[in-house]
């Protein structure tokens, strides 16, 4: 199981500290970095109807920009987990992802999702209600743009006539993983379309049932179930004892995860605390 780190963006607004964290993670034996995505935060005082764990006070680095910067400073695999795809223009995402893949020499994995924040869609001028259908069309178009010099595509939401991006990425296509909670429609979409699932669930019977749905949907779509990957996320919070981290990692390993990201975000650590978190987790999991 490949182990990486979630970049603690809400507690690390200075990009120099993100670079420092990446260097520490690489030296400690981690394999990848994963970044979350929010373009705008919502002011709760102005929007009393808003719900969600993040707001206007929480900093988030723009995924493609920070990953492009990290491509020049480390050799880790670079993940988005997850980029809210339907609130962005598809051809522009294809272009940005291709550029990052070139900069990191084929080490990008693009995790995407449909998001939950209607207010963010509003701020970006995109429709929230049809995002799931647009998302599926976006995935098909992205793969065409990453593999063909000239693309012609007529869909419900997209029209491309004899156009393409240059330069094309190193990976053709870039691996596309999907995030999402274990709702049936989400799981079936992952099985039909994704290279893997970034699971927003904990290991256990419910995850096992959900994973079976993903695999069954893949087989029904004529895809090999063993070709769909599983990526887990562990967030030990303030308790980063070696035993706790090892137990959580083992549960994901037992569930069949090929990838695991460990997150120190949300525990209120400062820069030094996050660097210490890297070392503690690495030692607990025997990395390096």
URRATA-V831526 format. One record per backbone hydrogen bond with DSSP energy under -0.5 kcal/mol. CO is the residue of the C=O (numbers start at 0). NH is the residue of the N-H. E is the energy in kcal/mol with one decimal. If there is no record, write none. Layout:
{{CO:NH:E} {CO:NH:E}}
This chain:
{{1:259:-2.5} {2:30:-3.1} {3:261:-2.3} {4:33:-2.6} {5:263:-0.5} {6:8:-2.3} {7:10:-1.5} {8:11:-1.5} {12:14:-0.7} {13:16:-1.3} {13:17:-1.0} {14:18:-2.0} {15:19:-1.9} {16:20:-2.5} {17:21:-2.5} {18:22:-2.2} {19:23:-2.2} {20:24:-2.8} {21:25:-2.7} {22:26:-2.3} {23:27:-1.7} {24:28:-0.7} {24:29:-2.4} {25:28:-1.0} {30:76:-2.7} {31:4:-2.2} {32:78:-2.6} {33:6:-3.0} {34:80:-3.0} {41:43:-0.8} {41:55:-2.0} {42:45:-0.8} {42:46:-1.7} {46:49:-2.2} {54:57:-2.0} {56:58:-0.6} {61:65:-2.6} {62:66:-2.5} {63:67:-2.1} {64:68:-2.0} {65:69:-2.4} {66:70:-1.9} {67:71:-0.6} {68:71:-1.0} {69:72:-1.4} {69:73:-1.7} {76:32:-2.3} {77:108:-2.6} {78:34:-1.8} {79:110:-0.9} {82:84:-1.4} {82:112:-2.2} {83:86:-0.8} {84:87:-2.0} {88:92:-2.2} {89:93:-2.5} {90:94:-2.0} {91:95:-2.8} {92:96:-2.9} {93:97:-2.1} {94:98:-2.0} {95:99:-2.2} {96:100:-2.5} {97:101:-2.0} {98:102:-2.4} {99:103:-2.4} {100:105:-3.0} {101:104:-1.0} {106:77:-2.7} {107:174:-0.5} {108:79:-1.6} {108:110:-0.9} {109:176:-2.3} {110:82:-3.2} {111:178:-2.6} {112:84:-1.8} {112:85:-0.5} {115:117:-1.0} {116:119:-0.5} {116:120:-1.6} {117:121:-2.3} {118:122:-2.0} {119:123:-1.5} {120:124:-0.5} {120:125:-2.3} {121:124:-1.3} {127:130:-1.3} {129:133:-2.1} {130:134:-2.2} {131:135:-1.6} {132:136:-1.6} {133:137:-2.6} {134:138:-2.1} {135:139:-1.5} {136:140:-2.2} {137:141:-3.0} {138:142:-1.8} {139:143:-1.4} {140:144:-2.6} {141:145:-1.9} {142:146:-0.6} {143:146:-0.9} {143:147:-2.0} {150:162:-2.1} {152:154:-0.5} {152:159:-2.8} {157:154:-3.0} {159:152:-3.0} {159:161:-0.6} {162:150:-2.9} {174:109:-2.2} {174:176:-0.6} {175:194:-3.5} {175:195:-0.6} {176:111:-3.0} {177:197:-2.7} {179:199:-1.2} {180:182:-2.5} {182:186:-2.6} {183:187:-2.7} {184:188:-2.0} {185:189:-2.1} {186:190:-2.2} {187:191:-1.9} {188:192:-2.6} {188:193:-0.5} {189:193:-1.8} {194:228:-2.2} {195:177:-2.6} {196:198:-1.0} {196:230:-2.8} {197:179:-0.8} {203:207:-2.4} {204:208:-2.2} {205:209:-2.2} {206:210:-3.0} {207:211:-1.7} {208:212:-1.6} {209:213:-2.0} {210:214:-2.2} {211:215:-2.3} {212:216:-2.3} {213:217:-2.0} {214:218:-2.1} {215:219:-2.2} {216:220:-1.6} {217:222:-3.0} {218:221:-1.4} {223:226:-1.8} {224:227:-1.7} {226:228:-0.5} {228:196:-2.7} {229:257:-1.8} {229:258:-1.6} {230:198:-2.3} {231:260:-2.6} {233:262:-3.4} {235:238:-1.0} {237:239:-1.1} {240:244:-2.3} {241:245:-2.6} {242:246:-2.5} {243:247:-2.3} {244:248:-2.4} {245:249:-2.5} {246:250:-1.9} {247:251:-1.4} {248:252:-2.2} {249:253:-2.8} {250:254:-1.3} {251:255:-0.5} {251:256:-2.4} {252:255:-1.2} {257:1:-2.8} {258:231:-2.5} {259:3:-2.9} {260:233:-2.7} {261:5:-2.3} {262:236:-0.5} {263:266:-1.0} {269:273:-2.2} {270:274:-1.9} {271:275:-2.2} {272:276:-2.0} {273:277:-1.8} {274:278:-1.6} {275:279:-2.6} {276:280:-2.5} {277:281:-2.3} {278:282:-2.3} {279:283:-2.2} {280:284:-2.2} {281:285:-0.5} {281:286:-2.6} {282:285:-0.8}}
